[in-house]
Amino acid sequence: GASLPGGTWSGPGTTPGGLFTPPDTQNRGGIFVLTYTLVQPPCTATATRQVLLAPASASNLPLNLPVCAAAPEYAGLAPFNVALRPLLTGGTYRWDFGDGSPVSPDENPTHRYEQPGSYRIRLEARYAGCLSVAQFAPLEVGKVEVPNIITPNRPGAAGDDFNETFRPRFSCQLASLKIYSRWGQEVYQNPDYRNDWNAAGLSTGVYYYLLRDADGRTLKGWVEVR
């Protein structure tokens, strides 16, 4: 409703006379609280109003996910959980995860991508009658890959620089590694593995590995040292 004369407005982007110029939100929108103050000694009265500026529709928006140190070309390795956030809260939402799964009306959904691939996430958000459509940049989900052969160069032997160390692509998290002989004897362990095990001091043959990341994800298998 109309304000009583004689008062002043205050708040982001607002002149005392009540002219509101939306601040630069970089197209992300925002909710702004404006205050009207009327002084009639000895009393002071105030009232507030909210102004909602819907985000502009945009395409190829970044998802701003943590970098996957083990495989920077991917956002994560399948299965991979992605926590999603809208540009602005306070609306109604329709998330399309790009993998054929049902859309979600949640404001902050977490979605699990079971298979590697490239996914286009789309969000339709409605704010007080204004529709904002956000199309995000492709989400690249990689495949877990663990080599089953390493060929470290032996002292005095000619060789190449390929497959020198055991380099699994297992997790984006910090991971530990344990290596066992075929008889179950632990021959190597590192709680912060950096892809540098080269079977030093061990004979050729088949060994078994156990990988575990900081989230408790594990993977077992075998690797041959040649």
Secondary structure, DSSP 4 states (H G I P E B T S, - for coil): -PPPTT-EEESTTB-TT--B-----TT--EEEEEEEEEEETTEEEEEEEEEEEPPPPEEEE---PPP-TT-TTSSEESSEEEE---SSSSSEEEEE-SSSPPPB--SS-EEEE-S-EEE--EEEEEETTEEEEEEEPPEEEE--B--SEE-PPPTT----SSS-S---B--SS-EEEEEE-TTS-EEEEETT--S----TT--SEEEEEEEEETTS-EEEEEEEE-
